[in-house]
Amino acid sequence: MKRKLRIAVIGAGPAGLVSAKYALQKSYECDVFEQTGSLGGNWVYSEGEGGSEVQSSIYKDLVVNVPKEIMTYSDHHYPITLKESYIAHHHVLEYYQSYAEMFGLNKIIMYHMRVTQVNPMEHNQWLLKVKNLKTNTETSTCYDCVFVCNGRFKDGYIPKIPGQNLFNGSQIHSHAFRVTDPYKGQRVLIVGGHHSGQDIATLICKVANHVYISSREELKVVVPDNLTQKPEVTGFTKCSALFNDGSMEQIDSVVYCSGYLYTCPFLTERCGVKVENNGIAPLYKQIVNIEHPTMFFIALPYVGIGPTTFDLQVRFAMELLEEKFKLPSKEAMLEEWEKFLEMKHKENVPKKHIHRIDNGRAAEIYAEDLAVTANVFKLPPVLFKIFERVLLKRDRMNYRIIDDENFEVTIP
């Protein structure tokens, strides 16, 4: 009789929850370590009461930037009473809470537990050191495999720009942004024009005197009268920002919407993977630790159909644990990783964005490759069609999935 596998899951966000769900369904022993006091990861709104460190990047008025219809797991959906496709963040958290309740995950989540170190052992096992943040004590436990699901929305990246130390006004990363009140009557610069930058700029416009958004891409939002798009920021003075077209604007505050950094501070050198150029390397299919293939990274590729993709990644990992398919040789996996990096280079993708999947076709190719490799059911094409339309239109319509191929769009 085979011994039950012991699985450690690091993080109780969307990726950790689905990892735990499949572990329980396979009758494995599973512990989920969550360093905060709540499940849901980035979807837990918090202002850092009591001086505690804020883990989430959710701001008060955040509404999702992709429809909920492509933000679901394969076996759990939003309530039919929730008609709108673009929903407030608290609805998303409620969805994950109901998912955990449905599949009995709450009993295996250990809160206020921070994984401080992960080390490989003999026989493909892992030793985890875990700190209890309530008692300030540390324990060590052995597991057969590790699912790394610690997310990527905690450590904000702030570009180094000449004169930042001279500027007298407020400077924060969007990770710390919560409400618009501090920006009433101000002239505000938003650095970064992707989804969060455009959304935060639009919100601040409601209270600010004027908002400038530094973006290399054309804005895909309805531009208010008090919002001006600017090119790349080249420097700061005490009270102004300089741009690469030679222009200068007087400003009072800066919000950096410049992305996030992957961090895995618990990984030791012996793990065989590391964070380099803001990516985790080397990995097979952006999931499997090539050096120690009983460690899996879930949710590294950031794509609009996140939870569905996480679900597929975990199914891939579970099939591998059950020996339903075999990995290629270590040499072959490393060669595939190098080809993946070469492809990104040819597509002019900066190294810091190697995990980004920014169109529906690329997302579909990645998902199909996982499904075919592991011989598991594929994701329905309709998800990628919706994702592609969302990227093109950005009109926040309501979506209804008709079948695996088709959907309809209606005005909210």
Secondary structure, DSSP 8 states (H G I E B T S, - for coil): -----EEEEE--SHHHHHHHHHHHHTT-EEEEEESSSSSSGGGS----GGG--------TT-B-SS-GGGSSBTTB---TT---SS-BHHHHHHHHHHHHHHTT-GGGEEETEEEEEEEE-GGG-EEEEEEETTTTEEEEEEESEEEE---SSSSB-----TTTTT--SEEEEGGG---SGGGTT-EEEEE--SHHHHHHHHHHHTTSSEEEEE-SS---S---TTEEEE--EEEE-SSEEEETTS-EEE-SEEEE---B----TTB-GGGS-EEETTEEESEETTTEESSSTTEEE-S-SB-TTHHHHHHHHHHHHHHHHTTSS----HHHHHHHHHHHHHHHHHTT--GGGTTB--SHHHHHHHHHHHHHHHT-----HHHHHHHHHHHHH----EEEE-SSS-EEEE--
